[in-house]
Amino acid sequence: MKTILDKLKPFVAGVAAKAKVRKGTLTAFGIFFFLQIYFVRELLAAEMLFALAFGVVLVIGGTAYLLGALGERGLDMTEAGIRVLARSARRGYSLMDELSRKPFRHPRSESAQ
């Protein structure tokens, strides 16, 4: 499989031989062609660098968002756990209060009479 430059060389040689084209025109065409290849390479390299930079920004932003979402989720779960713990503590406190008000002995027991 021939590359584009291999196909282009005979064409340019034929044009230069058949037509009386000036050397300056061919030189200008060659410089223009070379600069086009160079600029395309540079643009592709710049585009790749920008894509890499945007990828890094995307990863950093996604990580920050994920950590924020996990933090909010953790706070919600902590709040639910604290509510359960508070309910249990209230029940335990009321049970202890109720037990402390009752006498240790039954009023009709043998030792109480």
Secondary structure, DSSP 8 states (H G I E B T S, - for coil): ---HHHHHHHHHHHHHHHS---HHHHHHHHHHHHHHHHHHHHHHHHHHHHHHHHHHHHHHHHHHHHHHHHHHHHHHHHHHHHHHHHHHHHHHHHHHHHHHHS-SS-TTSTTT-
